[in-house]
């Protein structure tokens, strides 16, 4: 129900049908495994550097 005659500034367009606009990220299994391997290698590197720096 539209209340156009009771609105001070009536709408000049109708809203489009609402779509699912959730911000989701879709990853393949290979991409997820790559990210996991990269973060693991980065953690190993920084662990080694911190251990080397502390003595």
Helices and strands as residue ranges (DSSP letters): G 4-6, H 29-54
